[in-house]
Amino acid sequence: MNPGYPIEALKNRIAGTVSLLVKVDVSGAVRDAVALGGPSLLRDAALAAVWQWHFNPAIDDGKPIEVWVGVLLRFTLP
């Protein structure tokens, strides 16, 4: 799921990249997410989108493991 563009950010012509740190569990589900940077008006939309995602789990020694991954979401004005 792509993030929706917040109305307030559109009105103010705010674009940019939001950096997130996302904890992915052994099933590939998001278990935690934190915005590390980017325009404040875009952060909530980025977090809401990433909570809907499902990842392929990381594998270590043939077994799925829980990991933190960095994610960048770019918002560009239409």
C-alpha positions in Angstrom: 0.0 0.0 0.0 1.3 3.4 -1.0 1.0 6.2 1.5 -1.8 8.7 0.9 -0.7 12.3 0.5 -1.8 14.4 3.5 -4.1 17.3 2.5 -2.2 19.8 4.7 1.1 18.8 3.0 -0.5 19.2 -0.4 -1.9 22.7 0.5 1.5 23.8 1.7 3.3 22.2 -1.2 5.5 20.0 1.0 7.4 17.1 -0.6 10.2 15.0 0.6 11.5 11.6 1.8 10.5 10.1 5.2 13.0 7.7 6.7 11.6 4.9 8.9 13.0 2.1 11.0 10.7 -0.9 10.8 10.8 -4.1 12.9 9.8 -7.1 10.9 9.0 -10.4 12.7 9.6 -14.0 11.7 6.4 -14.1 9.7 7.2 -10.9 7.8 4.7 -8.8 9.7 5.5 -5.3 10.9 5.8 -5.2 14.7 7.1 -1.7 15.2 7.8 1.4 13.2 9.5 4.7 14.0 9.9 7.8 11.8 13.5 8.9 11.9 13.4 11.9 9.7 11.6 13.8 6.9 9.0 16.5 6.8 6.8 16.2 9.9 3.5 16.6 7.9 4.4 13.4 5.9 5.6 11.2 8.8 2.1 9.9 9.9 1.1 9.0 6.4 4.4 7.1 5.9 3.9 5.2 9.2 0.3 4.4 8.4 1.3 2.9 5.0 4.2 0.8 6.3 1.9 -0.8 9.0 -0.1 -2.3 6.1 3.0 -3.9 4.5 4.1 -7.4 4.7 7.8 -8.3 4.2 9.6 -11.5 3.3 11.2 -12.5 6.6 15.0 -12.3 7.0 16.7 -15.7 7.1 19.7 -16.6 9.3 21.1 -20.1 9.2 18.0 -21.3 7.4 15.5 -19.9 9.9 13.4 -16.7 9.8 14.5 -14.1 12.3 13.1 -10.8 13.5 15.0 -7.7 12.2 14.9 -4.0 12.0 15.1 -2.6 8.4 15.4 0.9 7.1 12.7 2.2 4.7 12.6 5.4 2.7 9.3 6.7 1.4 9.4 9.5 -1.1 6.5 11.9 -1.4 6.4 13.9 -4.6 3.8 16.6 -5.4 1.4 15.8 -8.2 
